[in-house]
Structure formats: C-alpha cells, structure tokens
Amino acid sequence: MGYMISGVQHEADDQGYLVEPDFDDEAVRVIAAAEGIVLTDAHWEVVNYLRDQYREEGATPNFRNMLKGMAEIRPGVDSKYLYDLFPIGPAKQGPKVAGLPQPLGKGGY
C-alpha cells in the first residue's frame, strides 16, 4: 500500500500510515482524500500542530496531550471538536492525515 504524492510513490504500512514522514502539504491532501476527510482550516491547524510536535519530539502526542496542546493554541478546544475533525480518533487519524508515521503509543495506537 502507498500513496502517489506529487508524482512520487510513498510507502505506507498496512494501516495506511506513511513509513517515512512527508511534510509536503500535498501529502495531507492525498491522505485526507483517501480517509474521506474534506480539509478545513481547522484540520490544517491540527495537522500543523502534529507536525510541529513530531519535529520537536520525534513522535506525536497521545490524545490527552494533544487536547492540552490544541487548547493552548485555540482556547475552547475539547474532545468533541477534535473528534468532529478526525472521527476515527484524533491521536490516530490526525497523524495519518498529517503524513506522519504511525504513533506507537500506549495500547498500540
């Protein structure tokens, strides 16, 4: 499995996560389309947050830390807000759409 992004085939694991991160915005568009997500500015805000966290920490945050981090950026963000954007799970589907490798947090997500 993989994604064709800007004319280049990118390898993905069996769950659809890129094996190597891709910070090109076209990766977000391609993966979001494959996930059935119509991108809004709110999605991009979360994607950029997750990409920044990945660059700084080498991993994406778990849901609790993601919720706290996003609430600092946009006061009033709650779990419903994030699940409305990424219904499969913000800490799981968010990194996938952001073009990042699969998070390997507690519980295997």
Secondary structure, 3 states (H helix, E strand, C coil): CEEEECCEEEEECCCCCECCCCCCHHHHHHHHHHHCCCCCHHHHHHHHHHHHHHHHHCCCCCHHHHHHHHHHHCCCCCHHHHHHHCCCCHHHHHHHHCCCCCCCCHHHC
